[in-house]
Each structure stands twice: as C-alpha cells, then as structure tokens.
Amino acid sequence: QPPLKGACLGSTLKHEEVSMSVVIALVGRPNVGKSTLFNRLTRSRAALVADFPGLTRDRLYGVGQVGPVPYTVIDTGGLTPSVAKDAIELPMSEQAWLAIQESTIVFFMVDGRAGLSSEDHLVLSRLRKYAKPMCLIVNKIDGVDRQQALVDFSNLGLNQVYFISSSHGMGVSSLM
C-alpha cells in the first residue's frame, strides 16, 4: 500500500508501518476533544462526549480506513501528571499509558482555546520516553488565531503540528 502523503500518518510513519496495521492512541489532558476526534475517525458515536472532564475512563477501540489503509484508533481518558492519589484519575491515566504502549503512533492532543499549559509539558515529557512517532493535534481552533497558537505550541518542540476542530470536522482529513 502506498504511504499517505502530507498527512500525519504518512509523514510520521515509515512505509512499512503504514502498510501494516496502524494503531493510533489519542492522548492528552482531560477534555481536549479526544472522544470527539475518536467518533470522527471511526465515523461512529461510540465514544461518549460531554463538556466536563473525566467521562472517558477506560480505553475504547474503534476502526477506520483512509483510502486502502485501515487503522485502529484508541480513545483514552485524560492524562493528568498530578494524579498521585486520586482513586479515579490514576486508573484512567494507567489505561492511557497502556494505549500508548499498544500504539504505532500517538496523536498528542491539546486544547487550542485553553492554550499551552504546564501539564501539556509534563505529559509530553513522559510521552517522549516511549519513543513513539507522534503528531501534535491542536484541537478546538475555531475562533483561535492559528499563528499565535502555532507560536505557543511550537514551544513543545514537535515537528508535526495539525490544527483541527474535531467537533466541526475542520482539518481532520489532513491528519489522515
């Protein structure tokens, strides 16, 4: 199968990896739009979506296809670096880290409206230890100055940055 040109998958993965089964882990802080993107990528409503953090607590698997290339996508609960003792958030984070281990590529999602946070830096620092191919997905960009967002999020040092609005579908096709 040919590599996907100009997309997060095609520009981040090697040809052999795209030709095999691709597994995408959607990770990031709580409430950055991971479940909404999951529903877009799987063309389903399998993931519950709400305007409050903590709804997704386990891993949720779905499948999709872009051209001839099938993929599996894993929705995860939010990663919060400061979950030392929380009885609910700690297992949620553990599930997300397991999804990362299973993945071929990580879509690290951040909230474009909320801007870059110290927690984003902490999550990314731990993500880098997995040495997985990764794309930065800046979600919720409707009404946000993209140039300013690019300046803010370039501080994370990731080469592959995609601006999307998963709720409106804007920019999602450029990921795939």
C-alpha positions in Angstrom: 0.0 0.0 0.0 1.4 3.5 -0.8 2.3 5.8 2.0 -0.1 8.6 2.8 1.5 11.9 1.6 1.3 15.1 3.6 -0.8 13.5 6.4 0.2 12.9 10.0 0.3 9.1 9.4 2.2 9.3 6.1 4.8 11.9 7.1 5.5 10.3 10.5 5.4 6.6 9.9 7.7 4.6 7.7 6.2 3.0 4.6 6.4 -0.5 6.2 4.5 0.8 9.3 1.7 2.4 7.1 1.4 -0.8 5.1 0.8 -2.8 8.3 -2.0 -2.3 10.7 -1.8 1.2 12.2 -2.8 1.8 15.8 -3.4 5.4 16.8 -3.6 6.4 20.5 -5.4 9.6 21.2 -3.9 11.1 24.3 -3.8 14.4 26.1 -5.1 16.3 29.1 -8.8 15.8 30.1 -11.4 17.5 27.9 -9.2 18.3 24.9 -11.6 16.5 22.5 -10.1 13.0 22.2 -13.6 11.3 22.2 -15.0 13.7 19.7 -12.0 13.0 17.4 -12.4 9.3 18.0 -16.0 9.5 16.8 -14.9 11.4 13.7 -12.1 8.9 12.9 -14.4 5.9 13.4 -17.5 7.5 11.8 -19.4 6.5 14.9 -20.9 7.8 18.1 -19.2 5.0 20.2 -17.4 7.4 22.5 -19.5 9.4 24.9 -18.8 13.2 24.7 -19.5 15.8 27.3 -18.3 19.3 28.3 -16.8 18.1 31.5 -13.6 16.1 32.1 -13.4 12.5 33.3 -16.2 10.9 31.3 -13.8 8.5 29.4 -12.2 6.3 32.0 -11.0 3.2 30.0 -9.6 2.5 26.6 -12.1 2.4 23.7 -11.2 0.8 20.4 -12.6 1.6 17.0 -11.6 1.1 13.4 -11.5 3.3 10.4 -9.9 3.4 6.9 -8.3 6.1 4.8 -8.0 5.1 1.2 -6.8 1.5 1.2 -5.1 1.8 4.7 -7.1 0.5 7.7 -6.4 1.8 11.2 -7.4 1.2 14.8 -7.9 4.2 17.0 -7.8 4.1 20.8 -9.7 6.7 22.8 -8.3 7.3 26.3 -9.2 9.2 29.4 -7.2 12.3 30.2 -3.6 12.2 31.3 -3.1 14.3 34.3 0.5 14.3 35.6 -0.7 15.3 39.1 -2.8 12.2 39.8 -0.7 10.9 42.6 -3.5 9.7 44.8 -6.9 10.2 43.0 -8.8 7.0 43.0 -10.5 7.7 39.7 -7.8 9.6 37.7 -5.0 7.2 38.5 -6.6 4.2 36.7 -7.6 6.5 33.9 -4.1 7.6 33.3 -2.8 4.0 33.6 -5.2 3.0 30.8 -3.9 5.8 28.6 -0.3 4.7 29.1 -1.3 1.2 28.1 -2.9 2.5 24.9 0.4 4.3 24.1 2.3 1.1 24.6 0.0 -0.7 22.1 0.1 2.1 19.5 2.0 2.6 16.3 1.6 6.4 16.5 0.5 8.8 19.2 -1.8 11.7 18.4 -1.0 14.1 21.3 -4.0 16.4 21.6 -4.0 19.8 23.2 -6.7 22.5 23.6 -6.1 25.4 21.3 -8.6 27.6 23.2 -7.1 26.9 26.6 -3.5 27.4 25.2 -0.3 25.6 26.3 -0.2 24.5 29.9 2.5 23.3 32.2 0.6 19.9 32.3 1.0 19.7 28.5 4.7 19.9 29.0 4.7 17.3 31.7 2.6 14.9 29.7 4.8 15.3 26.6 7.9 14.8 28.7 6.6 11.4 29.8 5.3 10.6 26.2 8.8 11.1 24.8 10.1 8.3 26.9 8.1 5.9 24.8 9.9 6.9 21.6 6.8 6.5 19.5 6.1 8.5 16.4 3.9 11.4 17.4 1.9 14.3 16.0 0.7 17.3 17.9 -3.0 17.9 17.4 -4.2 21.4 18.4 -7.9 20.9 18.7 -10.7 23.5 19.3 -9.2 26.0 16.9 -12.5 27.6 15.8 -12.1 31.3 16.7 -8.5 30.9 17.6 -5.6 32.9 16.0 -3.7 30.0 14.3 -0.5 32.0 14.1 -0.5 32.7 17.8 -1.4 29.1 18.6 1.5 27.9 16.4 3.9 30.2 18.3 2.6 29.0 21.6 2.6 25.3 20.8 5.9 25.3 18.9 7.4 25.5 22.4 6.7 21.8 22.7 9.3 21.1 20.0 7.2 18.7 17.9 7.6 18.9 14.1 4.3 17.6 13.1 1.6 20.1 14.2 -2.0 19.9 13.0 -4.8 22.4 13.7 -8.3 20.9 13.8 -11.8 21.3 15.2 -12.9 17.8 15.8 -16.4 18.9 16.7 -16.8 20.6 13.3 -14.6 18.2 11.3 -12.3 21.1 10.3 -8.8 19.9 9.5 -9.4 16.3 10.5 -8.9 14.9 6.9 -5.4 16.5 7.0 -4.4 14.1 9.8 -5.1 11.0 7.8 
